[in-house]
Amino acid sequence: MDNAAAVPGNPPQANHHFADAARDAVYQAIFSRRDVRGQFLPDPIPDAVLARLLTAAHFAPSVGYMQPWSFVLIREAAVKARIHAAFAEANAEALQMFEGEKREIYRELKLEGILESPVNLLITCDRDRAGPVVIGRTHIKAMDIYSAVCAVQNLWLAARAEGLGVGWVSIFHQAALKEILGLPERIVPIAYLCLGQVSHFHDKPELEAAGWRPRLPLDELVYFEQWGETAGDGAAALKAALRAAQDTAAAHRRFDLAQS
């Protein structure tokens, strides 16, 4: 939203935060978002809803305002079948990369909803879209890739707000994806997503519930002034607040937005 205070005649604003209900909805979308694999329903996604999701993705931040993303929609069963075959080949290879208990857990995981979801979507990055020299990409060349990932997150959160599930399928050989979908050489596949209505959302991420990995304590990932420095002015108070906030999020409770 544009800053209303910058428009002549508008009174200055005391603050810029959303109303409490709107803020709560943003955090609810973030904390209840899940990587959906096995709960898709066959119901089609209305065009108006799909348009809102793609618009949310298109309004993501991008370095140098290059907007490097494009969107390939896949609905035809024949194309999905080829994509699923490419996943199955890569997934069989991935299984052999794990050992012992991890391999057995991996074998039981459902890691895609390619055939079940009504819409598959590939988000791509065109690394040449803004020319050879881009503001903000002059020294960190991967900034366009990171920008495209922001579009993924925007779409994912918008989908959760719409009651839709999203699953990110990343177990592919990129060359196979590019061949099946006819991508030009310069176009990089970023995220292959499965979208659709779902029967339910899990309370916890599936990999956490399956014992693959726990969610890491946030207070152990925050440093002060230098990498690895865990002490600093106000560190103890902030870490206590981080632990409380993570506990609140994990329990699907609401933040106390009156605190500031």
Sine and cosine of phi, psi and omega as CSV:
sin_phi,cos_phi,sin_psi,cos_psi,sin_omega,cos_omega
0.00,0.00,0.70,-0.72,0.05,-1.00
-0.91,0.42,0.50,-0.87,0.03,-1.00
-0.96,0.29,0.93,-0.36,-0.06,-1.00
-0.90,0.43,-0.43,0.90,-0.02,-1.00
-0.93,0.38,-0.33,0.94,-0.02,-1.00
-0.99,0.16,-0.18,0.98,-0.01,-1.00
-1.00,-0.01,0.81,-0.59,0.00,-1.00
-0.81,0.58,0.70,-0.71,0.02,-1.00
1.00,-0.08,-0.30,0.95,0.05,-1.00
-1.00,0.10,0.65,-0.76,0.01,-1.00
-0.94,0.33,0.46,-0.89,0.05,-1.00
-0.89,0.45,0.53,-0.85,-0.02,-1.00
-0.99,-0.11,0.66,-0.75,0.01,-1.00
-0.96,0.26,-0.53,0.85,0.03,-1.00
-0.43,-0.90,0.15,-0.99,-0.07,-1.00
-0.82,-0.57,0.17,0.99,-0.02,-1.00
-0.98,0.21,0.38,-0.92,0.04,-1.00
-0.93,0.38,0.30,-0.95,0.20,-0.98
-0.86,0.51,0.45,-0.90,-0.12,-0.99
-0.81,0.58,-0.66,0.75,-0.03,-1.00
-0.91,0.41,-0.61,0.79,0.01,-1.00
-0.94,0.34,-0.67,0.74,0.06,-1.00
-0.87,0.49,-0.70,0.72,0.00,-1.00
-0.87,0.50,-0.63,0.78,-0.01,-1.00
-0.91,0.41,-0.61,0.79,0.04,-1.00
-0.88,0.47,-0.76,0.65,-0.01,-1.00
-0.91,0.41,-0.59,0.81,0.03,-1.00
-0.88,0.48,-0.67,0.74,0.03,-1.00
-0.89,0.46,-0.66,0.75,-0.02,-1.00
-0.90,0.43,-0.74,0.68,-0.13,-0.99
-0.99,0.17,-0.37,0.93,-0.01,-1.00
-0.98,-0.20,0.00,1.00,0.07,-1.00
-0.90,0.45,0.67,-0.74,0.02,-1.00
-0.70,-0.71,0.42,-0.91,0.14,-0.99
-1.00,0.06,0.97,-0.26,-0.16,-0.99
-1.00,-0.02,0.72,-0.69,0.01,-1.00
-0.82,-0.57,-0.77,0.64,-0.20,-0.98
-0.91,-0.42,0.21,0.98,-0.09,-1.00
-0.92,-0.38,0.25,0.97,-0.09,-1.00
-0.95,0.31,0.59,-0.80,0.11,-0.99
-0.96,-0.29,0.41,-0.91,-0.09,-1.00
-0.98,0.19,-0.10,1.00,-0.06,-1.00
-0.83,0.56,0.71,-0.70,0.02,-1.00
-0.93,0.38,0.42,-0.91,0.09,-1.00
-1.00,-0.01,0.85,-0.53,0.02,-1.00
-0.85,0.52,0.55,-0.83,-0.02,-1.00
-0.84,0.54,-0.61,0.79,-0.02,-1.00
-0.89,0.46,-0.63,0.78,0.02,-1.00
-0.94,0.34,-0.71,0.71,0.01,-1.00
-0.88,0.48,-0.61,0.80,0.04,-1.00
-0.90,0.44,-0.62,0.78,0.03,-1.00
-0.91,0.41,-0.65,0.76,0.00,-1.00
-0.90,0.44,-0.72,0.69,-0.01,-1.00
-0.92,0.39,-0.56,0.83,0.06,-1.00
-0.92,0.40,-0.65,0.76,0.06,-1.00
-0.86,0.51,-0.68,0.73,0.03,-1.00
-0.89,0.45,-0.67,0.74,-0.05,-1.00
-0.93,0.38,-0.36,0.93,0.01,-1.00
-1.00,-0.06,0.28,0.96,0.07,-1.00
-0.94,0.35,0.39,-0.92,0.10,-0.99
-0.93,0.36,0.53,-0.85,0.07,-1.00
-0.55,-0.84,0.64,-0.77,-0.02,-1.00
-0.89,0.46,0.70,-0.71,0.01,-1.00
0.88,0.48,0.28,0.96,-0.05,-1.00
0.79,0.62,0.59,0.81,-0.08,-1.00
-0.98,0.18,-0.32,0.95,0.05,-1.00
0.72,0.69,0.91,0.42,-0.19,-0.98
-0.98,0.18,-0.04,1.00,-0.14,-0.99
-0.99,0.11,0.48,-0.88,0.28,-0.96
-0.68,-0.73,0.22,-0.98,-0.14,-0.99
-0.74,-0.67,0.85,-0.53,0.04,-1.00
-0.95,-0.30,0.92,-0.38,0.02,-1.00
-1.00,0.04,0.72,-0.69,0.01,-1.00
-0.81,-0.58,0.88,-0.47,0.03,-1.00
-0.83,-0.55,-0.40,0.92,-0.09,-1.00
-0.96,0.29,0.69,-0.72,-0.05,-1.00
-0.88,0.47,-0.58,0.82,-0.04,-1.00
-0.92,0.40,-0.64,0.77,0.02,-1.00
-0.94,0.35,-0.69,0.72,0.04,-1.00
-0.84,0.54,-0.65,0.76,-0.02,-1.00
-0.88,0.47,-0.64,0.77,0.03,-1.00
-0.92,0.39,-0.65,0.76,0.04,-1.00
-0.90,0.44,-0.68,0.73,-0.01,-1.00
-0.90,0.45,-0.62,0.79,0.04,-1.00
-0.90,0.44,-0.62,0.79,0.04,-1.00
-0.91,0.41,-0.63,0.78,0.08,-1.00
-0.89,0.46,-0.74,0.67,-0.06,-1.00
-0.86,0.52,-0.64,0.77,0.02,-1.00
-0.90,0.44,-0.73,0.68,-0.01,-1.00
-0.93,0.37,-0.58,0.82,-0.02,-1.00
-0.92,0.39,-0.60,0.80,0.06,-1.00
-0.90,0.44,-0.61,0.79,0.07,-1.00
-0.92,0.39,-0.67,0.75,-0.03,-1.00
-0.89,0.46,-0.62,0.78,0.00,-1.00
-0.82,0.57,-0.63,0.78,-0.05,-1.00
-0.96,0.28,-0.18,0.98,0.00,-1.00
-0.99,0.13,-0.22,0.98,0.01,-1.00
-0.96,-0.26,0.35,-0.94,-0.06,-1.00
-0.78,-0.62,0.41,-0.91,0.15,-0.99
0.85,0.53,-0.73,-0.69,-0.07,-1.00
-0.88,0.48,-0.61,0.79,0.01,-1.00
-0.86,0.51,-0.64,0.77,0.00,-1.00
-0.90,0.44,-0.65,0.76,-0.02,-1.00
-0.93,0.37,-0.63,0.77,0.07,-1.00
-0.90,0.44,-0.71,0.70,-0.01,-1.00
-0.85,0.52,-0.66,0.75,-0.05,-1.00
-0.87,0.50,-0.53,0.85,-0.06,-1.00
-1.00,0.01,-0.16,0.99,-0.04,-1.00
-0.98,0.21,0.66,-0.75,0.19,-0.98
-1.00,-0.10,0.87,-0.49,-0.18,-0.98
-0.92,-0.40,0.23,0.97,0.02,-1.00
-0.30,-0.95,0.32,-0.95,0.11,-0.99
-0.72,-0.69,0.62,0.78,-0.15,-0.99
-0.85,0.52,-0.73,0.68,-0.08,-1.00
-0.99,0.13,-0.51,0.86,-0.08,-1.00
-0.99,0.17,-0.56,0.83,-0.08,-1.00
-0.97,0.24,0.63,-0.78,-0.04,-1.00
-0.94,0.34,-0.44,0.90,-0.02,-1.00
-0.77,-0.64,0.77,-0.64,0.24,-0.97
-0.96,-0.29,0.55,-0.83,-0.08,-1.00
-0.62,-0.78,0.80,-0.60,0.12,-0.99
-0.97,-0.25,0.84,-0.54,0.12,-0.99
-0.99,-0.15,0.77,-0.63,-0.10,-0.99
-0.87,-0.50,0.16,-0.99,0.08,-1.00
-0.79,-0.61,0.83,-0.56,0.10,-1.00
-0.99,-0.11,0.97,-0.23,-0.13,-0.99
-0.96,0.29,-0.18,0.98,0.00,-1.00
-0.96,-0.27,0.07,1.00,-0.19,-0.98
-0.85,0.52,-0.62,0.78,-0.07,-1.00
-0.96,-0.27,0.28,0.96,0.02,-1.00
1.00,0.03,0.00,-1.00,-0.12,-0.99
-0.96,0.27,-0.42,0.91,-0.02,-1.00
-0.86,-0.50,0.88,-0.48,-0.08,-1.00
-0.82,-0.57,0.70,-0.71,0.08,-1.00
-0.83,0.56,0.79,-0.61,0.04,-1.00
1.00,0.02,-0.23,0.97,0.03,-1.00
-0.93,-0.37,0.19,0.98,-0.06,-1.00
-0.91,0.41,-0.48,0.88,-0.06,-1.00
-0.86,-0.52,-0.43,0.90,0.06,-1.00
-0.91,-0.41,0.99,-0.11,-0.19,-0.98
-0.93,0.36,-0.33,0.94,-0.05,-1.00
-1.00,0.07,0.10,0.99,-0.06,-1.00
-0.89,0.46,-0.47,0.88,0.06,-1.00
-0.93,0.36,-0.59,0.81,0.07,-1.00
-0.89,0.46,-0.73,0.69,0.01,-1.00
-0.88,0.47,-0.60,0.80,0.02,-1.00
-0.89,0.46,-0.68,0.74,0.01,-1.00
-0.90,0.45,-0.56,0.83,0.05,-1.00
-0.92,0.40,-0.53,0.85,0.08,-1.00
-0.87,0.49,-0.60,0.80,0.04,-1.00
-0.90,0.44,-0.60,0.80,0.05,-1.00
-0.87,0.50,-0.75,0.67,-0.05,-1.00
-0.91,0.42,-0.66,0.75,0.05,-1.00
-0.84,0.55,-0.74,0.67,-0.02,-1.00
-0.89,0.45,-0.65,0.76,-0.06,-1.00
-0.89,0.46,-0.71,0.70,-0.02,-1.00
-0.94,0.35,-0.62,0.78,0.06,-1.00
-0.89,0.46,-0.65,0.76,0.03,-1.00
-0.88,0.47,-0.67,0.74,0.02,-1.00
-0.89,0.46,-0.64,0.77,0.04,-1.00
-0.90,0.44,-0.49,0.87,0.02,-1.00
-1.00,0.08,-0.03,1.00,-0.03,-1.00
0.99,0.15,0.27,0.96,-0.01,-1.00
-0.98,-0.21,0.53,-0.85,0.08,-1.00
-1.00,-0.06,0.49,-0.87,0.08,-1.00
-0.73,-0.68,0.71,-0.71,0.11,-0.99
-0.80,-0.60,0.78,-0.63,-0.01,-1.00
-1.00,-0.09,0.89,-0.45,0.02,-1.00
-0.98,-0.21,0.89,-0.46,-0.08,-1.00
-0.86,-0.51,0.09,1.00,-0.06,-1.00
-1.00,-0.09,0.99,0.16,0.00,-1.00
-0.58,-0.82,0.40,-0.92,0.37,-0.93
-0.99,0.12,0.82,-0.57,-0.06,-1.00
-0.85,0.52,-0.58,0.82,0.00,-1.00
-0.88,0.48,-0.58,0.81,0.02,-1.00
-0.92,0.39,-0.70,0.72,0.05,-1.00
-0.86,0.51,-0.72,0.70,-0.04,-1.00
-0.89,0.45,-0.62,0.79,-0.01,-1.00
-0.94,0.35,-0.70,0.72,-0.05,-1.00
-0.91,0.42,-0.64,0.77,-0.10,-0.99
-0.99,-0.15,0.05,1.00,0.10,-1.00
0.92,0.39,0.60,0.80,-0.03,-1.00
-0.97,0.24,0.69,-0.72,0.12,-0.99
-0.88,0.47,0.31,-0.95,-0.08,-1.00
-0.85,0.53,-0.63,0.78,-0.11,-0.99
-0.97,0.24,-0.22,0.98,-0.09,-1.00
-1.00,0.03,0.79,-0.61,-0.03,-1.00
-0.97,-0.24,0.83,-0.55,0.12,-0.99
-0.93,0.38,0.79,-0.62,-0.02,-1.00
-0.97,-0.24,-0.80,0.59,-0.08,-1.00
-0.56,-0.83,0.84,-0.55,0.14,-0.99
-0.99,-0.12,0.91,-0.42,-0.15,-0.99
-0.90,-0.43,0.61,-0.79,0.16,-0.99
-0.96,-0.27,0.76,-0.65,-0.08,-1.00
-0.79,-0.61,0.58,-0.81,0.11,-0.99
0.21,-0.98,0.15,-0.99,0.16,-0.99
-0.90,0.44,0.46,-0.89,-0.03,-1.00
-0.75,-0.66,0.40,-0.92,0.06,-1.00
-0.95,0.31,-0.54,0.84,0.00,-1.00
-0.18,-0.98,0.26,-0.96,0.15,-0.99
-0.93,-0.36,0.69,-0.72,0.04,-1.00
-0.94,0.34,0.52,-0.86,0.04,-1.00
-0.91,0.41,-0.60,0.80,-0.01,-1.00
-0.86,-0.52,0.42,-0.91,0.17,-0.99
-0.81,0.58,0.63,-0.77,-0.11,-0.99
-0.88,0.47,-0.59,0.80,0.00,-1.00
-0.93,0.36,-0.54,0.84,0.09,-1.00
-0.92,0.38,-0.71,0.70,-0.01,-1.00
-0.90,0.43,-0.52,0.85,-0.01,-1.00
-0.99,0.16,-0.06,1.00,0.00,-1.00
0.99,0.13,0.28,0.96,-0.01,-1.00
-0.95,0.32,-0.77,0.64,0.07,-1.00
-0.43,-0.90,0.57,-0.82,0.11,-0.99
-1.00,0.08,0.27,-0.96,0.17,-0.99
-0.96,0.28,0.76,-0.66,-0.05,-1.00
-0.96,0.30,0.54,-0.84,0.05,-1.00
-0.93,0.38,0.85,-0.52,-0.06,-1.00
-0.88,0.48,-0.59,0.81,-0.07,-1.00
-0.91,0.41,-0.31,0.95,0.05,-1.00
-1.00,0.04,-0.07,1.00,-0.05,-1.00
-0.95,-0.31,0.04,1.00,-0.04,-1.00
-0.95,-0.30,0.82,-0.57,0.02,-1.00
-0.90,-0.43,0.22,-0.97,-0.11,-0.99
-0.81,-0.58,0.91,-0.41,0.08,-1.00
0.95,0.32,-0.58,0.82,0.00,-1.00
-0.64,-0.77,0.50,-0.87,0.06,-1.00
-0.83,0.56,0.75,-0.66,0.06,-1.00
1.00,0.09,-0.13,0.99,-0.02,-1.00
-1.00,0.09,0.92,-0.38,-0.10,-1.00
-0.99,-0.17,-0.05,1.00,0.02,-1.00
-0.91,-0.42,0.46,-0.89,0.02,-1.00
0.11,-0.99,0.07,-1.00,0.01,-1.00
-0.87,0.50,0.84,-0.54,0.03,-1.00
0.97,0.26,0.17,0.99,-0.07,-1.00
-0.89,0.46,-0.69,0.72,-0.06,-1.00
-0.89,0.46,-0.68,0.73,-0.02,-1.00
-0.92,0.39,-0.68,0.74,0.01,-1.00
-0.91,0.42,-0.66,0.75,-0.01,-1.00
-0.90,0.43,-0.61,0.79,0.07,-1.00
-0.89,0.45,-0.65,0.76,0.03,-1.00
-0.92,0.40,-0.61,0.80,0.04,-1.00
-0.90,0.44,-0.69,0.72,0.01,-1.00
-0.89,0.45,-0.68,0.74,0.00,-1.00
-0.91,0.42,-0.67,0.74,-0.01,-1.00
-0.91,0.41,-0.65,0.76,0.01,-1.00
-0.92,0.39,-0.63,0.77,0.04,-1.00
-0.89,0.45,-0.65,0.76,0.01,-1.00
-0.90,0.45,-0.71,0.70,-0.02,-1.00
-0.90,0.43,-0.70,0.72,-0.04,-1.00
-0.90,0.43,-0.49,0.87,-0.02,-1.00
-1.00,-0.02,0.09,1.00,-0.01,-1.00
0.86,0.51,0.50,0.87,0.11,-0.99
-1.00,0.01,0.24,-0.97,0.02,-1.00
-1.00,0.07,0.57,-0.82,0.16,-0.99
-0.94,0.35,0.50,-0.86,0.16,-0.99
-0.99,0.12,0.99,-0.12,-0.09,-1.00
-0.97,0.26,-0.11,0.99,0.07,-1.00
-0.96,0.26,-0.34,0.94,0.02,-1.00
-0.97,0.23,0.65,-0.76,0.02,-1.00
-0.49,-0.87,0.00,0.00,0.00,0.00
